Amino acid sequence: MNSVISEAGSPARGELSFLWAKDHMGILKKITEKVLNGQPLAGRRLGFCLHITKETSVLLMAAKELGADIVACPANPLTTQDDIASFLSEKGVTIYAWRGQTDKEFRECLNKVIQFKPEIVTDDGAELHVLANNIRCQSILGGTEETTTGVTRLRSLQGKKSLLYPVIGVNDASTKYLFDNRYGTGQSTIDGLMRATGVFLAGKHVIVCGYGWVGKGVASRASGMGAIVTVTEIDHIRALEASMDGFAVKRLLDVVESGDIFITCTGQTKVIRKEHFQKMKQGAILANAGHFDVEIDVEYLYKQDSNPVCIRANVNSFKIASKKIFLVDRGRVVNLVSGEGHAPEVMSLSFANQLLSILFLSKFHAKLKKRLHRVPRHIDRAIARYSIESMNIRIDKLTNEQKAYRHFI
Ligand SMILES: NC(=O)c1ccc[n+]([C@@H]2O[C@H](COP(=O)([O-])OP(=O)(O)OC[C@H]3O[C@@H](n4cnc5c(N)ncnc54)[C@H](O)[C@@H]3O)[C@@H](O)[C@H]2O)c1
């Protein structure tokens, strides 16, 4: 394995980014400074497998401030911001992360987190949870999961055999998926695509595959930039939603010939594959916003052209028959590889859910069944309240007459 921290990325620059993010993550600041006085996580060993971004550094430093002993590794080999990894290391976080890890190095770093004997593990994509469950890691008292794909994997694991410890599916809190998945990914996916390609979006035909929370955000933001958006779906309700939101809804094979840009947002595998590549027009651009790099059949592209031309830092040009097809970020999460991930304001909501769920597990793990749990409703509601307050928005309250009216029969 390489050195723990890459030479690139200075801790001083990382600290500036951390401070910038912290200033925009009011809820986390409020939780650590006002709501939770003292060190409720004193001595707790926390293991994190998250994208190592400036927003993640705010979560890790908050947990540290609350007394935790921390180890971290990345949730993706290509998404680490090296200056942030250096900064965290300098602040006493044990971190095994650098940008551009091989798959082997990525796995070794997951193992390092397990070797630390964490008591609570926080994951994004369930790689750490699956590993911990497979090797029956005994130190873990509870865990949390950040994303839809991770929750799906845990649900499947729970169906096959019981989980080794209780896991809170943070993704499924209203204050997570409604904002992070939709508005966060919506903005950062367009940002990542623009940084990678510099392409002009207005008037382009953008095909968004999947109209879940991520797809809704991406479709709405692409449309806001003037793109003509078509949605593809496999679920009738979501297809209906897309249609009533004003988007054309088509089968991918029926629309593939006219697409300029394709963005996958499904959590599924090989959504764009051989039959689609064959019908695509010259110059089509492919990007993925889903968790894993399986949504675009990248393997097929490499079989057709094993030596694609790297035309920009994160864009490869493949020769398929007589056409060029452009793949962004090797099919990995475009908003985190070419962009910086979600803006701090939206990660504030997700990571407030993470921090409060970690505190909840630390206190109540022994009372929880070893299965997937939702974020407790009171936590979800409190985060919405803090967030609204920190935005200086005031909302109405029910009058006594209105409270009584709710019980009107
Ligand atoms: N890039 C990021 O920062 C980020 C943030 C949040 C979530 N995610 C990931 O994005 C993915 C989607 O998350 P979500 O919360 O929107 O999930 P979701 O379950 O709400 O939506 C996925 C949608 O894709 C549709 N779908 C599945 N297979 C399809 C296919 N073959 N063709 C067309 N549509 C198909 C489903 O019917 C569903 O509507 C997951 O992998 C999730 O982990 C990424």
The ligand as a MOL file (V3000), in Angstrom:
LIG
                    3D

  0  0  0     0  0            999 V3000
M  V30 BEGIN CTAB
M  V30 COUNTS 44 48 0 0 0
M  V30 BEGIN ATOM
M  V30 1 N -24.0650 10.9810 -6.5810 0
M  V30 2 C -24.4880 11.2220 -5.3550 0
M  V30 3 O -23.9860 12.0890 -4.6350 0
M  V30 4 C -25.6680 10.4340 -4.8290 0
M  V30 5 C -26.4720 10.9660 -3.7970 0
M  V30 6 C -27.5600 10.2070 -3.3490 0
M  V30 7 C -27.7980 8.9580 -3.9190 0
M  V30 8 N -26.9640 8.4750 -4.8780 0 CHG=1
M  V30 9 C -27.1680 7.1710 -5.5150 0
M  V30 10 O -27.9680 7.3890 -6.6980 0
M  V30 11 C -28.7240 6.2110 -6.9810 0
M  V30 12 C -30.2180 6.5730 -7.0450 0
M  V30 13 O -30.6360 7.0280 -5.7670 0
M  V30 14 P -32.1510 7.4970 -5.4950 0
M  V30 15 O -32.1930 7.9510 -4.0900 0
M  V30 16 O -32.6350 8.3590 -6.5730 0 CHG=-1
M  V30 17 O -32.8830 6.0590 -5.6100 0
M  V30 18 P -34.4070 5.7920 -5.9340 0
M  V30 19 O -34.6540 4.3650 -5.5930 0
M  V30 20 O -35.2620 6.8640 -5.3400 0
M  V30 21 O -34.4980 5.9730 -7.5260 0
M  V30 22 C -33.9530 5.1030 -8.4670 0
M  V30 23 C -34.9180 5.1100 -9.6560 0
M  V30 24 O -34.3350 4.4270 -10.7550 0
M  V30 25 C -35.3440 3.6690 -11.3880 0
M  V30 26 N -34.7050 2.5950 -12.1610 0
M  V30 27 C -34.1920 1.4190 -11.7180 0
M  V30 28 N -33.7040 0.7160 -12.7500 0
M  V30 29 C -33.8990 1.4650 -13.8720 0
M  V30 30 C -33.6120 1.2720 -15.2450 0
M  V30 31 N -33.0150 0.1490 -15.6970 0
M  V30 32 N -33.9640 2.2510 -16.1170 0
M  V30 33 C -34.5630 3.3800 -15.6880 0
M  V30 34 N -34.8750 3.6130 -14.3860 0
M  V30 35 C -34.5490 2.6660 -13.4960 0
M  V30 36 C -36.2020 3.1590 -10.2320 0
M  V30 37 O -37.4890 2.7660 -10.6690 0
M  V30 38 C -36.2320 4.3910 -9.3380 0
M  V30 39 O -37.3280 5.2380 -9.6450 0
M  V30 40 C -28.3540 5.2210 -5.8860 0
M  V30 41 O -27.2680 4.4390 -6.3300 0
M  V30 42 C -27.9030 6.1190 -4.7400 0
M  V30 43 O -27.1060 5.4390 -3.8150 0
M  V30 44 C -25.9250 9.2020 -5.3690 0
M  V30 END ATOM
M  V30 BEGIN BOND
M  V30 1 1 1 2
M  V30 2 2 2 3
M  V30 3 1 2 4
M  V30 4 1 4 5
M  V30 5 2 4 44
M  V30 6 2 5 6
M  V30 7 1 6 7
M  V30 8 2 7 8
M  V30 9 1 8 9
M  V30 10 1 8 44
M  V30 11 1 9 10
M  V30 12 1 9 42
M  V30 13 1 10 11
M  V30 14 1 11 12
M  V30 15 1 11 40
M  V30 16 1 12 13
M  V30 17 1 13 14
M  V30 18 2 14 15
M  V30 19 1 14 16
M  V30 20 1 14 17
M  V30 21 1 17 18
M  V30 22 2 18 19
M  V30 23 1 18 20
M  V30 24 1 18 21
M  V30 25 1 21 22
M  V30 26 1 22 23
M  V30 27 1 23 24
M  V30 28 1 23 38
M  V30 29 1 24 25
M  V30 30 1 25 26
M  V30 31 1 25 36
M  V30 32 1 26 27
M  V30 33 1 26 35
M  V30 34 2 27 28
M  V30 35 1 28 29
M  V30 36 1 29 30
M  V30 37 2 29 35
M  V30 38 1 30 31
M  V30 39 2 30 32
M  V30 40 1 32 33
M  V30 41 2 33 34
M  V30 42 1 34 35
M  V30 43 1 36 37
M  V30 44 1 36 38
M  V30 45 1 38 39
M  V30 46 1 40 41
M  V30 47 1 40 42
M  V30 48 1 42 43
M  V30 END BOND
M  V30 END CTAB
M  END
